[in-house]
Amino acid sequence: MSTPRIEVDLSKVRHNTQTVVKRLEKRGINVTGVTKASCGNPNVAEAMLCGGALGLADARLSNVQRLRTAGLTCPITLIRTPMLSQAEQVVQICDTSYNTEIVVIAALAAAAIRKNTVHDIILMVEMGDLREGILPENLATIAQYVMRLPGVALKGIGSNFACLSGIPPNASKMAALCDLATETEGVCGTFLKTVSGGGSASLPWALGRQSKGRINDLRLGEAILLGVDPVTGDQIGGLYTDAFTLVAEVIETDTEPVFPPANFGDPALVRLHLVPNSGHTTRLLLAIGYQDTDVSGLSMPSGHTFVDATSDHLVICTNRSPLPVGAELRFQMNYKALMQAMAAPDIDTRLLHDRSSMRSRDIQGTSKDLASV
């Protein structure tokens, strides 16, 4: 079997989706499955849909095209503000897009008219994340503009939290977003079908006891794929954290020192990951590096310690029995490492299909905030 590779347990992706869908539906919130970390992998997308996601979302048209080419006909939303140069393609393959710029919305409307269709628009509002979004005081004006344009329809509003700022939403922020939805309806005279309260970072708020107001949609990627809260990194109770596993191959093994001789005049020493050499430490060299993934986002297997990495090599050490050349080591990844690894051309993807009768030790975790039902 080829290495490096990512093993994807689709049953765990489906389970994670089912779990969050059931918890959120009690609060009147739907789940949109975000496929961008899997590069629009159709099998991962189908697992989300089978788990109860009402639709899919992605940030890149190439990923959306991959889903459409695979035959997926479900609603798909482009969640990154469309590029002006891609307006025609957005209308062709996406049902809805998140928008902030009038010039882009106008281009989408013109493209929709040429295709004799109507493209749905969700306006993104800046609520403190400082990434993309319309300032709240400008929302009504832009919403009215959308209402006047043939070819597009105002479907709703939404916001991001903890994407750039790292600050999760709170009750006051969500209440303000709900108030903006009501105010927009009053100005425009139309009902907003969608009020999207962000992504996986919004789960603690969504599963809390306070009122959800108008929020009826969350865009979930990291929570479903990795089973963790993106802000704290904590496991979400009841979810698998090992649906995706990176497998790398050992290409050298020996008992050489795990760090070079000290040169105290070399300023580069401050960057070294020094590991004490007990005399029984085995140094392992693996065929994977920064060109393949975010090495800092890998969780080392039990008994192994990270030493350093280069573009094509990962150096780790272990006090356990030495592994032979050709042996494989398995790593869990954080979200950034997963995104880079899934996009890396030299990493294969192996799909592990339905194994619903199996239980992983990683599903046993609990979280007071995120496991509430």
MARDOGU-200185 format. One line per field, with one value per residue: residue in one letter; x, y, z of N, C-alpha, C in turn; residue number from 1. Coordinates in steps of 0.001 Angstrom, whole numbers. Last residue first. Example, Ala and Ser with C-alpha at 12.3 -4.5 7.8 and 13.67 -1.06 7.14 Angstrom:
BEGIN
aa <- S;A .
nx <- 12850;13190 .
ny <- -2250;-5690 .
nz <- 7080;7800 .
cax <- 13670;12300 .
cay <- -1060;-4500 .
caz <- 7140;7800 .
cx <- 12900;13200 .
cy <- 30;-3300 .
cz <- 7870;7800 .
i <- 2;1 .
# end
This chain:
BEGIN
aa <- V;S;A;L;D;K;S;T;G;Q;I;D;R;S;R;M;S;S;R;D;H;L;L;R;T;D;I;D;P;A;A;M;A;Q;M;L;A;K;Y;N;M;Q;F;R;L;E;A;G;V;P;L;P;S;R;N;T;C;I;V;L;H;D;S;T;A;D;V;F;T;H;G;S;P;M;S;L;G;S;V;D;T;D;Q;Y;G;I;A;L;L;L;R;T;T;H;G;S;N;P;V;L;H;L;R;V;L;A;P;D;G;F;N;A;P;P;F;V;P;E;T;D;T;E;I;V;E;A;V;L;T;F;A;D;T;Y;L;G;G;I;Q;D;G;T;V;P;D;V;G;L;L;I;A;E;G;L;R;L;D;N;I;R;G;K;S;Q;R;G;L;A;W;P;L;S;A;S;G;G;G;S;V;T;K;L;F;T;G;C;V;G;E;T;E;T;A;L;D;C;L;A;A;M;K;S;A;N;P;P;I;G;S;L;C;A;F;N;S;G;I;G;K;L;A;V;G;P;L;R;M;V;Y;Q;A;I;T;A;L;N;E;P;L;I;G;E;R;L;D;G;M;E;V;M;L;I;I;D;H;V;T;N;K;R;I;A;A;A;A;L;A;A;I;V;V;I;E;T;N;Y;S;T;D;C;I;Q;V;V;Q;E;A;Q;S;L;M;P;T;R;I;L;T;I;P;C;T;L;G;A;T;R;L;R;Q;V;N;S;L;R;A;D;A;L;G;L;A;G;G;C;L;M;A;E;A;V;N;P;N;G;C;S;A;K;T;V;G;T;V;N;I;G;R;K;E;L;R;K;V;V;T;Q;T;N;H;R;V;K;S;L;D;V;E;I;R;P;T;S;M .
nx <- -27340;-23827;-21248;-20000;-19580;-18287;-17303;-15457;-14386;-14707;-13796;-11348;-11610;-14265;-16137;-17965;-20236;-19760;-18028;-18063;-14624;-11921;-9996;-6989;-5158;-1664;357;1362;-99;-2052;-4526;-4434;-2453;-3706;-5880;-4491;-3166;-5387;-6587;-4229;-4049;-2304;-333;1579;4180;5477;8619;10789;13179;11776;11925;13175;11146;11272;12013;12391;12097;11949;11877;10804;11460;11130;11728;12178;12006;12575;11427;8783;8721;6729;4874;2166;2761;2145;45;848;1307;3838;3656;1375;2566;4418;6547;7471;7224;8179;9451;11348;13682;14349;16533;16214;17975;19663;20939;19350;19478;16819;16320;15665;14975;16412;16483;18737;20754;21265;23421;26259;27946;27684;26934;26673;26031;22459;20393;20265;22908;21794;20609;18145;16480;14663;12105;8822;5964;2759;-578;-3052;-6500;-9675;-11155;-10565;-12375;-15889;-17938;-18630;-17561;-14949;-11755;-10275;-9386;-10549;-11525;-12622;-13348;-13411;-13783;-12946;-15259;-17061;-15552;-14679;-17333;-20478;-22345;-25688;-28815;-30500;-31109;-32966;-32674;-31767;-31443;-29125;-27733;-25589;-25057;-24212;-21827;-20277;-20372;-18886;-16754;-17797;-19421;-22332;-25129;-27251;-30335;-32403;-34647;-36144;-38854;-39082;-38808;-36541;-36851;-37503;-35317;-33402;-34291;-33908;-31109;-30271;-31030;-29183;-26830;-27308;-27266;-24588;-23389;-24445;-23409;-20513;-18093;-14466;-11696;-9890;-9842;-10453;-12503;-14241;-17063;-19066;-22551;-25383;-28665;-30508;-31323;-32270;-31483;-30848;-32211;-32565;-32189;-33386;-32205;-29635;-30284;-31109;-28637;-27228;-28703;-28446;-25637;-24221;-24012;-22391;-20252;-19842;-16826;-13937;-12429;-13182;-14990;-17096;-19034;-19980;-21974;-22761;-25729;-26400;-28330;-29021;-29865;-31940;-31618;-30590;-28038;-28166;-28905;-26519;-24787;-25953;-25596;-22824;-22339;-23542;-21884;-19525;-20243;-20819;-19585;-20144;-21699;-21973;-24265;-25964;-25549;-22984;-22488;-23134;-22352;-19576;-18999;-19453;-17567;-14833;-13874;-14557;-14829;-17157;-16223;-16729;-18759;-21116;-23145;-25322;-27901;-27062;-25990;-23062;-21394;-18789;-19001;-19674;-17258;-15537;-16644;-15967;-13191;-13004;-14039;-13823;-15163;-18374;-21045;-24184;-27112;-27989;-26679;-27054;-25315;-25364;-23814;-21337;-20878;-20657;-18213;-16485;-16794;-15821;-13821;-13092;-10861;-11356;-11783;-14273;-16867;-19248;-22689;-24943;-27609;-30061;-31668;-33466;-32611;-32706;-30729;-28351;-28225;-28366;-25982;-23989;-24418;-24123;-21393;-20174;-21000;-19672;-17049;-17075;-17387;-15057;-11981;-9266;-5860;-3521;-61;3255;2525;502;837 .
ny <- 17769;18481;18394;20827;21294;18995;16269;13222;10359;8079;7839;6638;3950;3245;489;-927;-954;564;945;1801;2248;4175;5265;6890;9064;9997;12700;14366;16744;17870;18276;16857;18316;20759;19933;18726;20881;22379;20645;18067;14461;11495;9036;6080;4517;1492;238;690;-259;-1158;505;-495;-325;3052;5577;7562;10503;11857;13896;13943;15516;17539;19972;18818;18725;17223;15578;14270;11016;8233;7137;7374;9582;13122;14926;17723;20383;20755;20124;20451;18622;18470;20050;19278;15680;12245;9611;9701;8318;7929;6843;5566;5667;4911;7170;9291;12447;14796;16842;20049;21453;24629;27328;28136;27606;29663;31030;29524;29260;26736;24018;20611;18145;17596;15022;12363;10171;6964;4533;4304;4179;5489;5560;4769;6500;7501;8375;10107;9744;10751;10123;10475;11425;11108;12388;12533;15864;17054;17832;21074;23272;25735;26293;24014;21095;18045;16158;16244;16600;18114;20337;21354;22040;23475;26155;26308;27963;29651;32220;33749;32242;30459;30962;28866;26533;25390;24761;27190;27701;25528;26050;27957;26781;25779;28802;30991;31217;32355;32304;32005;33349;36254;37729;41243;44004;45445;46302;43953;42327;43731;43342;40571;40456;41967;40290;38218;39572;40104;37518;36927;38748;37864;35256;34980;33215;33291;34585;34454;36122;34397;32769;33498;33629;35163;35213;36053;36137;35237;35457;37457;36496;37572;38361;41889;43761;44654;43201;44292;46799;46019;45134;47515;48857;47132;47168;49173;48656;46305;45892;42721;40752;38824;39432;40254;39349;41110;40852;41669;39467;38419;37484;35177;34688;32493;33158;31970;31853;32250;32909;35649;35965;35172;37201;39351;38501;38481;41210;42163;41004;42427;44998;44722;42209;39993;36718;33291;31723;28844;26838;26565;26372;28838;30859;30437;30924;33705;34736;34855;37395;38003;35338;35329;34734;31323;29499;28423;25594;23331;20919;17907;16343;14768;13739;14392;16970;18214;17928;19350;21882;22451;22615;24820;26884;26857;26525;24938;22931;21180;20276;19114;16210;13519;11559;11703;14017;13054;11120;12727;13998;11826;11325;13660;16128;18827;18825;18549;21128;21744;21002;21344;20905;22579;21832;23869;24299;23849;22340;19837;19890;19552;16820;15735;16796;15635;12897;12803;13522;11363;9284;10024;9768;7075;5962;6654;7189;7504;7843;9164;8332;8311;4918;2220;-1184 .
nz <- 25441;25531;24790;25095;27845;28820;27010;26716;24771;23292;20804;20774;20641;18375;17351;14627;13164;10922;8760;5441;4313;3963;1319;1065;-871;-1037;-1557;-3459;-3508;-800;278;2608;3956;4458;6088;8276;9398;10232;12108;13146;12955;13971;12311;12222;10340;8948;7635;6053;8419;11625;14782;17980;20859;22260;22389;19452;17393;14057;11299;8050;4922;3081;4336;7708;11307;14553;16685;18615;19914;20986;22644;20400;17610;17702;15672;13658;13203;12352;9664;7466;4560;2452;2862;5335;4934;4797;5406;8459;10588;14011;16487;19660;22689;24574;25284;25634;24734;24802;22069;20811;18140;17355;17322;18527;16751;15079;16036;17202;19272;20209;18857;19677;17167;16490;17890;18305;17315;15993;15691;13058;9994;7270;6437;7290;6038;7399;7378;9096;9339;10305;12496;15210;16958;17149;19807;22474;23009;21193;22513;22149;20856;21240;18629;17421;19062;17079;15035;12420;10845;12420;13182;10678;9516;9313;9690;10851;11089;12423;14634;15959;19119;20913;24440;26296;26720;24001;21463;20402;21820;20863;17954;16709;15516;13157;12092;11840;11750;9287;8485;5679;4719;5483;3783;3029;3315;3878;6518;7871;7310;8754;11372;11576;11296;13466;15556;15134;15764;18471;19469;19019;20787;23235;23533;21368;19326;19863;18294;16285;14102;11996;13072;15103;12982;10450;9434;7301;5795;2784;123;-2334;-5615;-9015;-11246;-10679;-7745;-5451;-3424;-3367;-2229;280;1261;1356;3375;5582;6165;7270;9954;9972;7184;5753;5671;6648;9465;11984;13816;14265;12380;9246;7368;4126;2601;176;-2703;-5421;-8748;-11237;-14849;-17475;-17909;-17870;-15186;-13949;-14729;-13389;-10725;-10548;-10851;-8509;-6623;-7164;-6430;-3675;-1555;-34;139;-539;-2805;-4085;-5902;-8321;-11039;-12323;-10644;-10791;-13466;-13596;-11721;-11580;-11292;-8693;-6433;-3693;-386;444;187;-1985;-1446;-2947;-2721;-4662;-6572;-7489;-9480;-9704;-10580;-8157;-6749;-8402;-8189;-5558;-5848;-7497;-5949;-2433;-98;367;1605;1299;3233;5524;7036;7692;6961;4246;4012;4904;2968;718;1328;1195;-1531;-2815;-1432;-1247;414;3019;3757;2486;3117;5558;5708;7642;9728;11470;14529;16589;18610;17703;15824;17240;17781;15203;14089;15629;14867;12101;11910;13175;11417;9046;9909;10478;7985;6674;7501;5523;5575;3464;2960;1439;410;-817;0 .
cax <- -28378;-25171;-21958;-20347;-20283;-19466;-17130;-16642;-14189;-15090;-15147;-11354;-11370;-12890;-16051;-16727;-20259;-20550;-17696;-18891;-16073;-12392;-11294;-7612;-6281;-2849;-296;2064;-192;-709;-4229;-5428;-2187;-2516;-6114;-5388;-2383;-4452;-7310;-5167;-3753;-3527;-416;294;3739;4604;7511;9580;12907;12612;11136;13340;11886;10692;12706;11591;12866;11394;12775;10362;11817;10804;10688;12563;11542;12586;12749;9188;8917;7577;6248;2604;2289;3094;157;761;-63;3551;4241;1853;1595;3246;5920;6689;7794;7120;9352;10152;13514;13609;16167;16292;17032;18778;21781;19529;19883;17914;15759;16613;14107;16508;15373;17495;20497;20234;22090;25323;28010;27025;27790;26333;26900;23850;20641;19066;22402;22629;20756;19455;16373;15967;13106;10180;6859;4054;346;-1930;-5199;-8609;-11730;-9616;-11292;-14597;-17470;-19414;-18043;-16385;-12642;-10831;-8768;-9788;-10954;-11460;-13667;-12852;-14411;-11946;-14128;-17465;-16241;-13729;-16292;-19585;-21516;-24255;-27840;-31055;-30049;-33192;-33202;-31024;-32259;-29768;-29136;-25880;-25481;-25417;-22987;-20534;-21057;-20166;-16483;-17612;-18958;-20912;-24397;-26159;-29525;-31213;-34730;-34830;-38437;-38986;-40125;-36673;-36482;-38380;-36644;-33281;-34255;-35253;-31983;-29992;-31697;-30620;-27019;-27173;-28504;-25611;-23081;-24751;-24850;-21191;-19253;-15738;-12667;-9803;-9570;-9234;-11733;-13029;-16491;-17981;-21332;-24555;-27437;-30291;-31707;-31693;-32488;-30404;-31183;-33059;-31497;-33764;-33631;-29828;-29692;-32078;-29752;-26803;-28530;-29765;-26325;-24380;-24733;-23827;-20484;-20424;-18156;-14794;-12018;-12248;-13892;-15959;-19479;-18823;-21918;-21931;-24831;-26367;-27283;-29295;-28811;-31838;-31788;-32026;-28319;-27717;-29842;-27742;-24526;-25869;-26940;-23565;-21824;-24043;-23295;-19576;-19813;-21892;-19262;-19941;-21208;-21842;-22924;-25921;-26911;-23363;-22364;-23345;-23774;-20288;-18873;-20191;-19008;-15460;-13542;-15290;-13953;-16750;-16711;-15785;-18703;-19742;-22939;-23935;-27526;-27587;-26947;-23825;-22830;-19080;-18553;-20657;-18503;-15265;-16696;-17380;-13767;-12452;-14853;-13123;-14611;-16937;-20442;-22733;-26425;-29002;-26422;-28134;-25416;-26006;-25220;-21992;-20985;-21799;-19435;-16639;-17171;-17241;-13880;-14289;-10721;-11182;-10592;-13024;-15985;-18184;-21388;-24368;-26172;-29643;-30528;-33931;-32522;-33533;-32100;-28714;-28157;-29405;-27292;-24205;-24440;-25398;-22440;-19994;-21403;-21132;-17516;-16872;-18424;-16291;-13034;-10494;-6947;-4507;-1474;2311;2683;1359;0 .
cay <- 17312;18669;17129;20401;22277;19504;17723;13986;11633;8032;8365;8094;4494;3674;1660;-733;-1781;1168;-16;1654;2412;3041;5367;5564;8949;9294;11921;13106;15825;17532;18980;16450;16943;20720;20659;17946;19776;22932;21053;19149;15805;12298;10320;6722;5189;2656;230;207;507;-1391;68;211;-1185;1737;4677;6703;9520;11630;13195;14117;14554;16180;19935;19646;18356;18331;16199;15068;12438;8881;6673;7139;8321;12019;14352;16273;19980;21140;19140;21286;18950;17603;20153;20504;16916;13252;10268;9345;9288;7478;7961;5271;6322;3861;6029;8415;11161;14121;15716;19152;20741;23177;26705;28444;26642;28716;31485;29464;30521;27776;25114;22001;18687;17786;16431;12963;11259;8154;5050;4055;3960;5281;5358;4913;5342;7799;7247;10223;9334;10948;9791;9762;12337;10499;12399;11665;14610;17214;16885;20000;22008;25152;27349;24670;22511;18949;15956;15950;15830;16842;19540;20799;21239;22659;25574;26354;27249;28357;31401;33519;33335;30548;30975;30131;26571;25923;23661;26556;28580;25692;24919;28381;27552;24868;27447;30680;31688;31420;33165;31532;31912;35673;36815;39845;43425;44871;47263;45110;41951;43619;44697;41134;39719;42447;41581;37955;39044;41223;38287;36176;38797;39211;35462;34937;34075;32613;34868;33420;36709;35206;32347;32750;33845;34274;35813;35158;36768;35398;34259;37572;36567;37120;37333;40627;43162;45321;43004;42916;46721;46634;44185;46486;49447;47411;45951;49210;49875;46243;46543;44057;41080;39456;38839;41101;38447;41145;40849;41742;40652;38206;38596;35373;35487;32947;32733;32901;31257;32121;31474;34998;36345;34396;35826;39366;38728;37223;40273;42597;40620;40979;44747;45028;43290;41258;37900;34315;32192;30015;27324;26800;25156;27565;30703;30377;29563;32779;34892;33534;36700;38649;36180;34938;35747;32436;30273;28925;27014;23622;22338;18607;17352;15294;13495;13089;15962;18141;17360;17932;21189;22328;21576;23552;26350;26878;27851;24912;24240;21234;20709;19491;17578;14467;11861;10540;14044;14158;10706;11823;14782;12532;10306;13297;14690;18451;19219;17296;20463;22321;19978;22066;20253;22574;21689;22911;24679;24498;23785;20134;19966;20895;17781;15423;17097;17081;13321;12428;14365;12712;9294;9967;11063;8015;5696;7344;6291;8205;6883;9505;8282;8607;5921;3389;0 .
caz <- 24514;26053;24762;23742;27022;29505;27119;27079;25437;24689;20910;20723;21974;18638;18211;15363;14363;11991;9805;6626;4220;4743;1976;1110;49;-1512;-516;-3250;-4650;-1262;-975;1612;3542;3614;4835;7416;8846;9252;10899;13407;12443;13900;12990;12008;11561;8868;8589;5402;7210;10449;13634;16707;19935;22058;23300;20309;18140;15381;12217;9422;5960;2667;3309;6568;9973;13611;16749;17462;20160;19984;22768;21771;18184;17653;17016;13801;13514;13733;10570;8556;5593;2453;1543;5250;5456;4765;4107;7691;9509;12831;15609;18234;21798;24065;24917;26791;24195;25504;22788;21443;19069;17451;16614;19233;17810;14641;16466;16077;18560;20973;18440;19985;18223;16097;17589;17733;18169;15949;17057;13650;11429;7907;5386;7795;5999;6777;7493;8165;9872;9312;11197;14352;16598;16834;18415;21613;23582;21392;21861;22962;20476;22351;19465;16806;19077;18087;16324;13448;10327;11821;14198;11635;8873;10124;8639;11149;10260;11982;14051;14525;18327;19652;23228;25970;27126;25324;22327;19857;21972;22296;18580;17285;16740;14285;11868;11839;12915;9574;9347;6382;4960;5294;4843;2618;3124;2535;5481;7954;6800;7291;10819;11694;10381;12111;15410;14994;14410;17537;19558;18297;19352;22754;23429;22653;19536;19590;19353;17309;15420;11963;11901;15460;14304;10862;9948;8109;6255;4216;882;-996;-4559;-7692;-11397;-11248;-8883;-6705;-3692;-3847;-3573;-628;1130;402;2045;5010;5710;5813;9569;10288;8471;5614;6163;5651;8192;11218;13457;15161;13776;10136;8210;5310;2893;1623;-2068;-4062;-7822;-10111;-13539;-17220;-17801;-19102;-16244;-13746;-15165;-14854;-11253;-10368;-11853;-9820;-6670;-7383;-7805;-4627;-2495;681;-546;506;-2461;-3222;-5716;-6922;-10227;-13010;-10935;-9515;-12956;-14461;-11526;-11615;-12539;-9781;-7243;-5043;-1301;321;1429;-1977;-1231;-2584;-2675;-3489;-7023;-6365;-9569;-9101;-11538;-9239;-6217;-8118;-9484;-5925;-5005;-7973;-7037;-3721;-349;142;1372;1398;2035;4529;6574;7922;8374;4866;3615;5597;4370;821;1199;2466;-558;-2922;-1687;-1982;-1001;2274;4292;1976;2535;4845;5798;6300;9512;10447;13706;15376;18821;18873;15339;16804;18885;16187;13496;15743;16263;12719;11338;13716;12827;9089;9411;11577;8990;6319;7948;5900;5683;4484;2605;2514;1460;-1022;0 .
cx <- -29726;-26195;-23385;-21116;-20806;-20257;-18390;-16291;-15490;-14966;-15561;-12758;-11484;-12777;-14595;-16805;-19012;-20575;-18436;-18419;-16760;-13897;-11622;-8886;-6877;-3932;-1573;1473;441;-769;-2879;-5155;-3165;-2249;-4910;-5601;-3232;-3622;-6373;-5721;-4717;-3127;-1843;190;2495;4283;6711;8389;11719;12278;12054;12486;11979;11556;12175;12498;11933;12283;12087;11256;11217;11043;10213;11463;12139;12103;12801;10561;9379;7595;7211;4021;2850;2475;1053;867;-254;2154;3938;2359;2187;2166;4615;6014;6883;7692;8124;10058;12346;13484;15518;15770;17288;17771;20968;20504;20230;18199;16887;15894;14972;15514;15374;16303;19172;19898;20978;23937;27020;27129;27190;27394;26640;24689;22123;19214;21222;22088;21729;19478;17748;15728;14520;11174;8255;4987;1619;-943;-4145;-7275;-10698;-10241;-10304;-13588;-16124;-18951;-18907;-16933;-14094;-11744;-9302;-8998;-10056;-10816;-12461;-13434;-13912;-12518;-13172;-16252;-16621;-14401;-15438;-18624;-20393;-23520;-26448;-30088;-30612;-32153;-33472;-31556;-31380;-30538;-29860;-27370;-25723;-25947;-24260;-21728;-21273;-20901;-17766;-17343;-18801;-20631;-22953;-25248;-28424;-30593;-33589;-34881;-37071;-38513;-40105;-38047;-36807;-38117;-37590;-34611;-34185;-35318;-33386;-30866;-31477;-31396;-28494;-27371;-28476;-26955;-24166;-24475;-25187;-22658;-19775;-16913;-14000;-10792;-9342;-8856;-10399;-12244;-15264;-17527;-20317;-23335;-26657;-29044;-31516;-32205;-31784;-31552;-30635;-31912;-32230;-33167;-34045;-31286;-29896;-31578;-30816;-27909;-28162;-29648;-27643;-25229;-24949;-24613;-21985;-20601;-18547;-16140;-12870;-11676;-12808;-14810;-18300;-19292;-20703;-21754;-24086;-25325;-27473;-28067;-29080;-30829;-31746;-32292;-29788;-28026;-29462;-28781;-25772;-25640;-26941;-24973;-22537;-23581;-23912;-21024;-19848;-21491;-20370;-19821;-21067;-21145;-23015;-24476;-26920;-24794;-22744;-23359;-24064;-21768;-19599;-20176;-19824;-16984;-14233;-15075;-14762;-15749;-16239;-16368;-17572;-19610;-21456;-23755;-26076;-27245;-27543;-24693;-23656;-20575;-18846;-20281;-19542;-16524;-16438;-17519;-15239;-13004;-14315;-13977;-13986;-16481;-18948;-22254;-24941;-28385;-27402;-27858;-26462;-26188;-25991;-23489;-21659;-21983;-20672;-17933;-17356;-17678;-15342;-14367;-11916;-11032;-10336;-11785;-14605;-17121;-20351;-22960;-25867;-28124;-30164;-32834;-32920;-33563;-33071;-30167;-28667;-29409;-28402;-25547;-24712;-25511;-23782;-21067;-21289;-21641;-19042;-17272;-18301;-17399;-14372;-11550;-8168;-5598;-2311;870;3411;1388;885 .
cy <- 17918;18284;17270;19103;21670;20441;18301;15458;12338;9361;8519;8687;6009;4163;1979;520;-1594;340;406;548;1983;3197;4062;5664;7559;9292;11315;12264;14466;16502;18596;17101;16478;19308;20562;18628;18937;21834;21577;19632;16829;13729;10870;7964;6001;3195;1524;120;-129;-420;-145;-388;-507;917;3251;5889;8742;10629;13080;13265;14953;15124;18520;19499;19298;17826;17420;15678;13133;10384;7301;6570;8131;10739;13130;15879;18487;20733;19475;20352;19955;18042;19366;20680;18103;14516;11165;10189;8821;8636;7398;6456;5930;4432;4871;7295;10238;12747;14994;18087;19685;22623;25189;27783;26901;27706;30534;29891;30598;29145;26371;22952;20164;18286;16605;14461;11944;9199;6217;4624;3631;5093;5228;4635;5690;6609;7582;9094;9443;10614;9911;9311;11704;11588;11693;11604;13819;15869;17209;19106;20831;23924;26761;25744;23257;20355;16857;15813;15389;15995;18168;19918;20557;21836;24798;25636;27408;27559;30030;32602;32940;31654;31130;30014;27856;26055;24104;25450;27863;26601;25089;27249;28013;25601;26659;29204;31268;31978;32261;32635;31415;34194;36237;39012;41996;44260;46735;46123;43141;43240;44670;42539;40308;41732;42154;39258;38759;40765;39470;36906;38093;39352;36834;35283;33973;33552;34203;33611;35651;35693;33091;32237;32958;34642;34733;35904;35761;36190;34454;36411;36616;37277;36823;39634;41922;44635;43592;42692;45335;46596;44733;45454;48399;47960;46263;48061;49988;47472;46585;44643;42520;39803;39479;40394;39162;40223;40757;41901;40569;39527;38336;36446;35469;33627;33330;32332;32356;31402;31192;33499;35667;34712;34968;37956;38696;37361;38930;41651;41002;40500;43253;44692;43485;42449;39101;35521;33255;30449;28671;27332;25338;26379;29335;30114;29398;31363;33898;33591;35347;37900;36747;35902;35441;33428;31294;29869;27339;25138;22505;20095;18149;16460;14013;12781;14555;17067;17203;17243;19697;21580;21355;22387;25035;26218;27982;26320;24071;22661;20759;19960;17917;15906;12918;10753;12870;14189;11800;11323;13902;13340;10898;12263;14241;16976;18770;17556;19137;21613;20491;21062;20951;22002;21703;22915;23553;24934;24566;21623;20231;20988;19157;16418;16864;17486;14812;12977;14078;13654;10693;10025;11110;9429;6664;7109;7003;7171;7601;8451;8769;8560;7128;4277;1251 .
cz <- 24889;25009;25261;23689;25731;28602;27710;27133;25753;25399;22363;20791;21977;20069;18465;16217;15212;13257;11076;7544;5508;4856;2679;1922;-64;-441;-1078;-2121;-4410;-2388;-1562;259;2475;3103;3901;6082;7905;8605;9819;12066;12997;13557;12889;12890;11236;10259;8466;6330;6488;9327;12442;15603;18580;21114;23191;21212;19051;16105;13572;10320;7304;3735;2998;5527;8951;12262;15844;17698;18889;20229;21793;21789;19590;18230;16928;15272;13632;14158;12027;9651;6570;3430;1489;3894;5247;5380;4034;6432;8652;11845;14362;17444;20347;23076;24377;26523;25360;24913;23486;22255;19748;18458;16754;18570;18521;15719;16052;16533;17416;20310;19055;19448;18420;17259;17293;17547;17495;16924;17097;15060;11990;9399;5956;6670;6518;6943;6715;8431;8781;9974;10083;13036;15625;16492;18293;20173;22608;21851;22185;22141;21261;21958;20548;17667;18512;17953;17430;14849;11422;11466;13660;12682;9912;9271;9333;10027;10848;11106;13693;13898;16890;18740;21984;24659;26722;25560;23763;20761;21545;22569;20081;17994;17419;15590;13153;11657;12990;10660;9897;7229;5836;5680;4507;3797;2659;2272;4087;6856;6816;6675;9293;11103;10392;11088;14013;14799;14151;16093;18591;18342;18537;21262;22858;22444;20959;19842;19023;18438;16492;13358;11829;14264;14464;12262;10266;8611;7097;4525;2384;-151;-3221;-6700;-10075;-11382;-9398;-7940;-5033;-4229;-4170;-2059;182;207;1012;3584;5019;5280;8058;9826;8748;7005;5924;6263;7100;10001;12659;14818;14750;11582;9127;6061;4193;1905;-551;-3434;-6451;-9114;-12481;-15898;-17492;-19088;-17553;-14815;-15026;-15388;-12779;-10944;-11762;-10921;-8015;-7484;-8125;-6052;-3523;-267;371;-98;-1375;-3053;-4998;-6856;-8754;-12049;-11542;-9742;-11625;-13899;-12351;-11496;-12668;-11088;-8407;-5661;-2718;-675;1455;-792;-1293;-2542;-2217;-3551;-5869;-6828;-8414;-9077;-11021;-10262;-7320;-7600;-9306;-7240;-5329;-7149;-7566;-4802;-1733;-196;1186;1145;2303;3219;5457;7569;8703;6366;4224;5278;5195;2246;1351;2444;827;-1896;-1708;-2306;-1839;786;3613;2502;2168;4399;4946;6420;8019;10304;12747;14437;17576;19166;16490;16346;18466;17341;14513;15140;16392;14138;11986;13199;13428;10527;9475;11166;10161;7333;7751;6264;6246;4443;3784;2019;862;220;0 .
i <- 373;372;371;370;369;368;367;366;365;364;363;362;361;360;359;358;357;356;355;354;353;352;351;350;349;348;347;346;345;344;343;342;341;340;339;338;337;336;335;334;333;332;331;330;329;328;327;326;325;324;323;322;321;320;319;318;317;316;315;314;313;312;311;310;309;308;307;306;305;304;303;302;301;300;299;298;297;296;295;294;293;292;291;290;289;288;287;286;285;284;283;282;281;280;279;278;277;276;275;274;273;272;271;270;269;268;267;266;265;264;263;262;261;260;259;258;257;256;255;254;253;252;251;250;249;248;247;246;245;244;243;242;241;240;239;238;237;236;235;234;233;232;231;230;229;228;227;226;225;224;223;222;221;220;219;218;217;216;215;214;213;212;211;210;209;208;207;206;205;204;203;202;201;200;199;198;197;196;195;194;193;192;191;190;189;188;187;186;185;184;183;182;181;180;179;178;177;176;175;174;173;172;171;170;169;168;167;166;165;164;163;162;161;160;159;158;157;156;155;154;153;152;151;150;149;148;147;146;145;144;143;142;141;140;139;138;137;136;135;134;133;132;131;130;129;128;127;126;125;124;123;122;121;120;119;118;117;116;115;114;113;112;111;110;109;108;107;106;105;104;103;102;101;100;99;98;97;96;95;94;93;92;91;90;89;88;87;86;85;84;83;82;81;80;79;78;77;76;75;74;73;72;71;70;69;68;67;66;65;64;63;62;61;60;59;58;57;56;55;54;53;52;51;50;49;48;47;46;45;44;43;42;41;40;39;38;37;36;35;34;33;32;31;30;29;28;27;26;25;24;23;22;21;20;19;18;17;16;15;14;13;12;11;10;9;8;7;6;5;4;3;2;1 .
# end
